[in-house]
Amino acid sequence: MGDPEACARRTVPAELSDVVGRDRETAATAELLAAGRLVTLTGPAGIGKTRLAVRTVRALTTADGADTVWVELSTLPESRWAVMEHELVHGLDGREVLLVLDGCEQLGDKAARVVADLMAWLPRARILATSQRRLDLPGEAELAVPPLSLPAEPPDPAARQPAAAIVGSAAVRLYEERARGADPLFELTDANAAAVAALCRALDGIPGALELAAGRAHRYPPLEALRRLTADPLTFLAGGAGRATRVDAERTHRLASPAERLLWERLSVFAGPFDAAAVADVCGFGELTPDTAAAALARLAPALLADEERPGRHRLPLSVRAHAAMRLARRPGDDGTTVALRHQERCRSLAERAARLWRGGAQSEARTLVLAELPELRAAMNPLAVGSGAALELAVTLWFLWSACGLPAEGRCHLERALALHPRPRPARALWLTAWLTAILDGTSGTDPLLVEAWSAAVREGDDACLARLAHVRGTIALWERRHESAVAEYREALELLPAGAESGPGREVFRAALALALAHADPLADPSTEPLVDPPGGRRDPWARSWASHASAVRLAHQGRTDAARTEVLRALETQSALGDRTGRALSAELLAELEAGQGRYARSARLLGSVSGARPAAARPPRALDVLGDRMSEQELRAAYAEGARIGPRALLPEF
């Protein structure tokens, strides 16, 4: 009879202690062990399964003096598996004990049999297992170990951000603690907070990866670490303690079945979360059919990161994805190319579906769809991977996401990157959309050359719809610059040029609303019934266009002195614009509301409104009219204070007051 201490430990090394508490998970694990004999902690490598087991053991030992035997399977060679089982059965026979089996995935498909045998031979033992997959045994209680809580995604990792805004994140606290250990001079400041937040998110909140990155704080400040990690995850995570990351990935790959190994590699094409349907579409071909891909995904799911916001979706940790992508690239044949093409086709189909939803009036649904799939769409707009033509086509299909849903800077980035690689002559529609987004972001300085090139390209291509949309852009710039008569002329031309049934891009309803707004400024006393707005009889409902029509009505009513009615209309516009994320529309409507508030003597509220949208107004737009009133009615100090308060609060929190 062997000694169980030969392959087990009663104590846990002190270095496994965790500076970030998991009190809720510890309590949940203890409760499951009290209710049953087998609890399995699941999750990907580095997620903290072992740490949670350690905390649970210590909590139980403190509470009831539980007798514990710890078996670390990761260091146990396969030749010792049978010996380990034999020694445990004979050494623990008749004892009431908590047996911790750490790293059951190392036993591969034999893990379930080993654990089942131990439970049968040791009826008084409770077993706490850690594994990258479920054991699928009767009575097994699974607890998926989540990643550490993450801070909000920063708009710009290089920009300043209040450090106080991210310290509530457990991932940030762990990174900060370990970074100070590596570099005693490290401090979390407003200057590096955004980079730390982005780095924690890039590492998926996985404690093992965070500790590895923080351990290099003496060499790489957070922003540089983020850049290196994004450019080459395997190199950044290699060397020193980082070797364990690669060893874990290689061991996981080796112990998987052939179908699971192939799926691991093909899953690397996904940049973000995926569900079973996406996996079947993209990865289910050749020797891995859609059905076998779905079955393999179900087995691998515990080793993936679950999407807490959308149940049923998972994603690969960054380090695992990088390793799988490397193996996919080395696979003989054209497997990697086929996966990439299927992924690109899925993204194209998804974007076209969202565009149809937008045109059909289901605009919130269209926005939700593309935002949920944005990581994949971003990958599919990489011209180096898919070609400039395919990247531009996808970016143009998503025109509404960039112009109407608040992402003009990202949209222009995708377009400019692909246009730079596209041979001349460049496509008219891509130039049109780039010009529109440039007008929003930079004003007319960089827009005019794009408009000229786009017009020539549209004429050459015979694309009347693009010519109409270029007139719309010119009219919009004129409107923002308060050249209202010019705006009216451009919008009329846009309506005349736009072919019936034009599908891609903003439609007739948008042009009509724009014309109504220009007319409201140019001739506010004219009878609006002579100009059709949106939703003509038999036409499609367009909520975004309707929001601009409401804005136009508010302008006209304000000029007529009907302040309450104007206020109602502009609030209606703001409701839709806020729901869709239209930062430009919300900024201009909020400025109109601020003008109405100032006219009613509510100067501080007006100034707060202006401040809340100051970062979103179009670069080409003239200063808000409300500033003229506020400059006369408020001291400079009062105006600055109220404006700054609005900027700090933001429109989402401020608008409900109205």
Disulfide bonds with the S-S distance in Angstrom:
none
